[in-house]
Amino acid sequence: MANSNGAFGLRPIGVVGQAANTTGVTEYRIAAGNTNAIYQGSPVIPLSTGFIDIVGAAAGGTVGLLGVFWGCEYVSSTTGEKIYSNSWPGSGADTNHPVTAFVYDNPMQTFVICSDASLTNEATARGHVFANANFATATSGSSTTGISSAKLGVSTIATTAALQLRIMGIQNDPDNADFAAAGIPVIVRLNNSFNSANGAIAAGTPSTTGV
């Protein structure tokens, strides 16, 4: 039976170890002139301008990830009212006011993400735990729901340290336990988190400018 999971990007579920799981977010800024849509559950990167943006490549790119975007607030350029949204639409902000983003940025935060393809069987899936992987797509999402459509790229699973995701386990979910189908809930953390000791800021010209 096919799994019921649809794509939802990265969904926070806990932290590694026995630290308190506050599931807290940190405030960052999105440039008001940023035309890139950012969806809830999308991985985001730091820019050398002090702003954040969605990753620059579908597979996750080469910049250490800052964290996972969970929503934002901004002042509408049309109504002058404050908007609270689970996504950044890429336009509509009054540039006289900041665009505040909320990001899960704890480098030890764990997330659930759907596999984009079959993991063959439970034994094979278990063998992938502690390996690394990239995203099948990290930049897309729904303009209707505001939810990311990012999935884990099964074909990218390897021991390569530069890959963006570290596989920590498989979530026990009876409705999504068909390992021969896409949609297995994989538990991951950000392998090269910007907030960890090996994080690196974006180099070169950032993709956005703004106030």
Secondary structure, DSSP 8 states (H G I E B T S, - for coil): ----------EEEEESTTS------EEEEE-TT--S-B-BT-EEEE-TTS-EEE-SSTT--SS---EEEEEEEEEBTTT--EEEESSB-SS-B-TTS-EEEEEE--TTEEEEEEBSS---SHHHHHHTTT-EE-EEESS-B-TTT-BB--EE-GGG-BS-TTSSEEEEEE---GGG--TTSS--EEEEEETT-TTSTT-----SS-S----
